[in-house]
């Protein structure tokens, strides 16, 4: 399931966050930006959701989460 792209309702359930809190996290660099999957559709790679949730569970602070988000978004560019 690592290559799966999840749409917003599932992402919110996986994270346990509201829609507004989710988008606020994106603005603050605490969650990855969505990927375009259609003309008017976006989603998030499941592996990124897993990684950020695991970091939260491990007790990482916001600065460490931001660094992880930067790393995850940079890794998107290296996929063929």
Protein Blocks (a to p, Z undefined) as FASTA:
>chain_A
ZZpccdfklmmmmnopafklmmmmmmnopaccdddfbfkbccddfklmmmmmmmmmnopa
fklmmmmmmmmmmmmmmpZZ
